[in-house]
Amino acid sequence: MDEEELTPRLKCDVELELVGPTTSVLNKWAANALRDLADRIEKDEFQDGFHEVADKVGKRVGTIYVDYSAGT
């Protein structure tokens, strides 16, 4: 099979676990974390594998798994 025929693929799994005072606050924190991850993905900041996700103050709030591959 010719390499030019392969289609780039991305598998991305995000798991967040947040604890806070209200549901609306948790929703805001989750949305902020996801926006930050989206910016980092767009800037190509992740290699294959698992990476920690931190909030704005550096507290670990989850993980992101990224897997780049190519297939038909």
C-alpha positions in Angstrom: 0.0 0.0 0.0 1.3 3.4 -0.9 1.9 5.8 2.1 0.0 8.5 0.3 -3.2 6.4 0.5 -3.2 6.5 4.3 -5.6 8.8 6.1 -4.4 10.6 9.3 -6.3 9.7 12.4 -6.6 11.1 15.9 -8.0 9.4 18.9 -8.5 11.7 21.9 -10.0 10.8 25.2 -10.5 13.3 28.0 -11.4 12.5 31.6 -12.0 15.3 34.1 -12.9 14.9 37.7 -13.9 18.1 39.4 -15.2 18.9 42.9 -16.7 22.3 43.7 -19.5 24.2 45.4 -22.2 24.1 42.8 -23.0 22.5 39.5 -22.8 25.8 37.6 -19.3 26.3 39.0 -18.2 22.8 38.0 -19.6 23.4 34.5 -17.6 26.6 34.2 -14.4 24.9 35.4 -14.9 21.9 33.0 -15.6 24.3 30.1 -12.4 26.3 30.9 -10.3 23.1 31.0 -11.8 21.9 27.7 -11.1 25.2 26.0 -7.5 25.2 27.2 -7.1 21.6 25.9 -8.6 22.6 22.6 -6.1 25.4 22.2 -3.2 23.1 23.1 -4.3 20.5 20.6 -4.6 23.1 17.9 -1.0 24.2 18.7 0.2 20.6 18.4 1.4 20.5 22.0 0.7 16.8 22.7 2.6 13.7 21.7 1.1 10.2 21.7 0.1 9.0 25.2 -1.4 10.1 28.4 -1.0 13.7 29.8 -2.2 15.3 33.0 -4.8 18.1 32.8 -4.5 20.9 35.3 -6.8 23.8 36.1 -5.8 27.5 36.0 -4.0 27.2 39.4 -2.1 24.1 38.4 -4.2 21.6 40.3 -4.6 18.2 38.6 -8.1 17.7 37.4 -7.8 14.8 34.9 -6.1 13.3 32.0 -6.0 13.5 28.2 -5.0 10.6 26.0 -3.8 11.4 22.4 -3.0 8.8 19.7 -2.0 9.9 16.2 -2.0 7.2 13.5 -2.6 6.7 9.9 -4.9 4.1 8.3 -7.1 3.4 5.4 
